């Protein structure tokens, strides 16, 4: 499926003659469907949002934005390092802009829009598409391996949140991510998928490329918990002692979203997982409302930073 989408997008965009027009069209291909899908999700859940008796603390939304901004820029620093090490361009301004634009397409079902779109955006900037694809694969593997590490650190302090299936899923993601991150395994997998897409490129990573990225992704996962805790606090007060539980819920739902979104065409996985897991720390119907509110705040934060980095040329 990725190969088919790649060739169709590649042929369509390559048909244009003006580089600026091609870049604008490609950005629209990624952003417009993502925004339409987000609007559909909001419309579908509008009744829950409308009927809830809101008692909001908007100041905490601003704090959530600050935490998100820190987490995003940690991820951007990691991505900039990845592109520099794999033979792309270690240009933070460029990599931040392309990362944010392509990141919006993660809201679409499946991973193909995100991978193919990011590769084409980089190709328009003179970076070979296989480099961007390999970088995205490395990013996904790093996230899959580091999320469970954060989970195992906080879950002993999370009280009664621990579930057997969550523990098994975390162990599976940790083992799978660690296996894929073995350079010999990762290099062969990337070479296999590039050949399937018709590219003879050879891109290799080593432990020297992988290990320095670990602190970045551990920090990014760790910051997600306080952000979710802050959003919860804007509508429902939780004691500070609940922060480890909220962080473990964030990591569990995020890892589940990552795995299902990569392997299947699932959508709304994070919202469903959050609405189920948050019942351990708050009464119904608050988990559903918080899951929807958190998703909406994430989208607003992503749009703001996409606009900021798009303007920073």
C-alpha positions in Angstrom: 0.0 0.0 0.0 2.8 2.4 0.9 4.5 1.7 -2.5 1.3 2.4 -4.4 0.6 5.6 -2.6 4.2 6.7 -3.0 4.2 6.2 -6.8 0.8 8.0 -7.1 1.9 11.0 -5.0 5.3 11.0 -6.6 3.9 11.1 -10.2 1.2 13.6 -9.4 3.5 16.1 -7.7 6.4 15.6 -10.1 4.0 16.7 -12.9 4.1 20.3 -11.7 6.8 22.6 -13.1 7.1 25.2 -10.3 8.9 24.1 -7.2 6.9 26.5 -4.9 3.6 25.3 -6.4 4.6 21.7 -5.9 5.5 22.3 -2.2 2.2 24.1 -1.6 0.3 21.2 -3.3 2.1 18.6 -1.3 1.5 20.5 2.0 -2.1 20.7 1.1 -2.3 17.0 0.3 -1.1 16.3 3.9 -2.7 19.0 5.9 -6.2 19.3 4.3 -7.3 15.6 4.8 -5.8 15.7 8.3 -7.9 18.8 9.2 -11.0 17.3 7.6 -10.6 14.1 9.6 -10.1 16.2 12.8 -13.2 18.1 12.0 -15.2 14.9 11.5 -14.0 13.5 14.8 -15.1 16.7 16.6 -18.5 16.6 14.9 -19.0 12.9 15.7 -18.3 13.6 19.4 -19.9 17.0 19.6 -22.8 15.9 21.8 -20.5 14.8 24.6 -18.6 18.0 24.4 -21.7 20.2 24.3 -23.6 18.5 27.1 -20.8 18.3 29.6 -21.1 20.8 32.5 -17.8 22.6 32.0 -15.9 24.2 34.9 -12.7 25.0 33.1 -9.4 26.5 34.2 -8.1 28.0 31.0 -4.8 29.0 32.7 -3.9 25.3 32.8 -4.5 25.0 29.1 -1.7 27.5 28.6 0.5 25.5 30.9 -0.3 22.4 28.9 0.7 24.3 25.7 4.1 25.1 27.4 4.7 21.5 28.3 3.7 20.4 24.8 6.1 23.0 23.3 9.0 21.6 25.4 8.2 18.0 24.5 7.8 18.8 20.8 11.1 20.7 20.6 12.9 17.8 22.4 11.5 15.5 19.6 12.6 18.1 17.0 16.1 18.1 18.4 16.1 14.3 18.1 14.7 14.4 14.5 17.3 17.0 13.5 20.1 14.7 14.8 18.6 11.7 12.9 18.5 13.6 9.6 22.1 14.8 10.1 23.4 11.3 10.9 21.6 9.6 8.1 22.8 11.9 5.4 20.1 14.4 5.3 20.5 18.0 6.3 21.2 19.0 9.9 19.2 22.2 9.5 17.0 22.6 12.5 14.8 25.2 10.9 14.1 23.1 7.8 13.7 19.8 9.7 11.3 21.4 12.3 9.1 22.8 9.5 8.9 19.6 7.6 8.4 17.5 10.7 5.5 19.6 11.9 3.7 19.7 8.6 4.1 15.9 8.1 3.2 15.3 11.7 -0.4 16.5 11.1 -1.0 13.6 8.8 -0.5 11.2 11.7 -4.2 12.1 12.5 -5.2 10.2 9.4 -5.8 6.4 9.6 -2.7 4.4 9.1 0.9 5.4 8.7 1.2 5.6 4.9 0.2 9.2 4.6 2.7 10.2 7.2 5.7 8.2 5.8 5.1 9.0 2.1 4.2 12.6 2.7 7.3 13.3 4.8 9.5 11.6 2.2 8.1 13.7 -0.6 8.5 16.9 1.4 12.1 16.1 1.9 12.6 15.2 -1.7 11.4 18.7 -2.6 14.2 20.1 -0.5 16.8 18.0 -2.2 17.0 15.2 0.5 16.7 11.7 -1.0 13.3 10.1 0.0 15.0 6.9 1.3 16.8 9.0 3.9 13.5 10.5 5.2 11.9 7.1 5.2 14.7 5.5 7.1 14.7 8.4 9.6 11.0 8.0 10.2 11.4 4.2 10.7 14.2 4.9 13.2 11.9 7.4 15.0 9.1 5.0 15.3 11.4 2.2 16.6 12.9 4.6 19.2 9.4 5.6 20.4 8.3 2.0 20.6 11.4 1.0 22.7 11.6 4.1 25.0 7.9 4.4 25.9 7.8 1.1 27.9 10.9 2.2 29.8 9.1 5.3 31.1 6.1 3.1 31.9 8.2 0.7 34.0 9.7 3.6 35.9 6.4 5.2 36.9 4.1 2.3 37.2 5.3 1.1 40.7 4.1 4.5 42.0 0.8 4.4 40.0 -1.3 2.6 42.7 -4.1 0.4 41.2 -3.7 1.5 37.6 -1.6 -1.5 36.6 -3.4 -4.0 34.5 -2.1 -7.4 33.3 -2.6 -6.6 29.6 -0.9 -3.3 30.0 2.2 -5.0 31.5 2.2 -7.6 28.7 1.8 -4.9 26.0 4.7 -2.8 27.5 7.0 -5.9 27.6 6.1 -6.7 24.0 6.7 -3.2 22.8 10.0 -3.0 24.7 11.3 -6.3 23.4 10.1 -5.6 19.8 11.5 -2.1 19.8 14.8 -3.2 21.2 15.1 -6.0 18.7 14.3 -3.7 15.7 16.9 -1.2 17.0 19.7 -3.7 16.7 21.7 -2.2 13.8 21.9 -5.4 11.9 18.1 -6.0 12.1 17.2 -2.4 11.5 19.4 -2.0 8.4 18.1 -5.2 6.9 14.4 -4.2 7.5 15.0 -0.7 6.0 16.8 -2.2 2.9 13.9 -4.7 2.5 11.2 -2.0 2.5 13.2 0.3 0.3 13.6 -2.5 -2.3 9.9 -3.1 -2.1 9.4 0.6 -3.0 11.8 0.3 -5.9 14.8 2.0 -4.3 18.3 0.5 -4.3 19.5 2.9 -1.6 21.6 1.5 1.2 21.2 3.3 4.5 22.8 2.0 7.6 22.8 3.0 11.3 25.0 2.0 14.2 24.8 2.1 17.9 26.6 5.5 17.7 23.5 6.8 15.9 21.0 5.1 18.1 22.2 5.4 21.7 22.4 9.3 21.8 18.7 9.5 20.9 17.5 7.5 23.9 17.5 10.5 26.4 15.5 12.6 23.9 12.7 10.1 23.5 12.6 9.2 27.2 12.2 13.0 27.9 9.4 13.3 25.3 7.4 10.4 26.7 8.0 11.7 30.3 6.7 15.1 29.5 3.5 13.7 28.0 2.3 12.6 31.4 2.4 16.1 33.0 0.7 17.5 30.0 -2.2 15.1 30.3 -2.3 15.7 34.1 -2.6 19.4 33.5 -5.4 19.0 31.0 -7.3 16.8 33.5 -6.7 19.4 36.2 -8.4 22.0 34.0 -11.8 20.2 34.4 -11.3 17.9 37.3 -8.9 18.3 40.3 -6.5 15.4 40.9 -3.9 15.2 43.7 -0.3 15.4 42.7 0.1 11.9 43.9 -1.9 10.8 40.8 0.8 12.1 38.4 2.6 8.7 38.1 -0.8 7.0 37.4 -1.6 9.6 34.7 1.8 9.2 33.2 1.5 5.4 33.0 -1.9 5.8 31.3 -0.4 8.3 28.8 2.4 6.0 27.9 0.2 2.9 27.7 -2.3 4.7 25.4 0.5 6.3 23.3 2.3 3.0 22.8 -0.9 1.3 21.9 -1.7 4.0 19.4 1.8 3.8 17.9 1.7 0.0 17.4 -1.9 -0.2 16.1 -1.4 2.9 13.9 1.7 1.4 12.4 0.5 -2.1 11.8 -3.2 -1.5 11.2 -5.4 1.3 9.8 -6.8 2.2 13.2 -7.9 5.7 14.2 -9.2 7.2 17.4 -7.1 4.5 19.3 -5.6 7.0 21.7 -9.0 8.6 22.6 -10.6 5.2 23.2 -7.6 3.9 25.2 -7.6 7.1 27.3 -11.3 7.0 27.9 -11.0 3.5 29.2 -7.8 3.8 31.3 -8.7 7.1 32.9 -11.6 5.4 34.7 -9.0 4.3 37.2 -8.5 7.9 38.4 -11.8 9.7 37.7 -15.6 9.0 37.5 -17.6 8.6 34.4 -18.3 10.5 32.1 -15.2 12.5 32.7 -12.7 10.1 31.0 -14.5 10.5 27.6 -14.6 14.2 28.0 -11.0 14.5 29.0 -9.9 12.2 26.1 -11.7 14.4 23.6 -10.5 17.6 25.2 -6.9 16.3 25.3 -7.1 15.4 21.6 -8.5 18.9 20.7 -5.7 20.6 22.7 -3.1 18.5 21.0 -4.4 19.5 17.6 -4.4 23.2 18.5 -0.8 22.9 19.8 0.3 21.1 16.6 -1.4 23.7 14.4 0.3 26.6 16.3 3.8 25.1 16.0 3.2 24.1 12.4 2.3 27.7 11.6 5.3 29.1 13.6 7.9 26.9 12.0 6.3 27.5 8.5 6.8 31.2 9.0 10.3 30.8 10.3 12.2 30.6 7.0 
